[in-house]
């Protein structure tokens, strides 16, 4: 049986992923590492409150078969690009390094469409840097997921994302724009679990069209609950 660790377990993708992991017969136990208590109804899920600024103090918790890294924030919520970088790059890289040192075999990362260490966008640059760095840590297997805008219920309002979610599904029907169409966080979580439980290459990167090659998933505004 397989054991899993999840960071970013209270976010859009992470919370859906924990539900999927808890419901999978192939998963024996799930450890969620969060800043605040995040209980789960499943007895299979064990929540541990950690100080992400002192992850080294919690090194023993990064032990298992799978590490799912779904951590992330926005510049507005973090307060500055530097603070966002601390969450989106530094914390995730340190968590990955601890897991690799402890022998975790498979690392699965939620990155972003357009991630590139040479990007002029600070956000896409940090995502690209993280991808590059984790590939140097020696995991036997790394799976990277690059979704576009994520739809779903959030615990705080993101006005820009709410507007984009209303416009993009129709706009992305135009030729050449399908690769940017938004998808639901639950869909990414489902794909992550599918990949985790299936054989795969040592390094895999899943773009939106590779994860969902046809527009079968309904991402129309009527299905979008305000974030």
C-alpha angles and dihedrals in degrees: 000000000000129000123206139198121202128194116186088035095154097053129094097274097027097056092049090047093053089053090051093047092049090052096047118102089208094062117080100185141356126208115198118197113203141161092233132029111285108179120192128205092231117088087213090071121080116191121208122189110218139176104240089199088063103035091147088071088062098045092127091064092063093079124116143076101282135033115196112195110199098148119135146131141185129256090242094053094043092048098231142023089254092055091046090051090054090059101034097042116010100044094042094047092049091049090050092049092052091049093048091050090051092053102255104168104204128039119192118191133191102215127158141264107263095024107167130155088216096051120126087223111090090213096050090042094057091046090052092047091052092051091052094046098050090052088064095055098082103245110165087226134020125184119189123193120200109191125172122224110346120223125205145084116314131187092235136037121262103184096187092051091046091055092045091050090056095049108032101065090063096036092051092061086078117100113273095016101080091094089067097050115129122246134192122265090234090061092056090047091051091051092048092055091046091053092045092056096044132072114260148159123288090254124025131170118195117202122192095265091047091053095042109019093177130042091245094127111086109232097163119143093252090067094049118101111204110263 
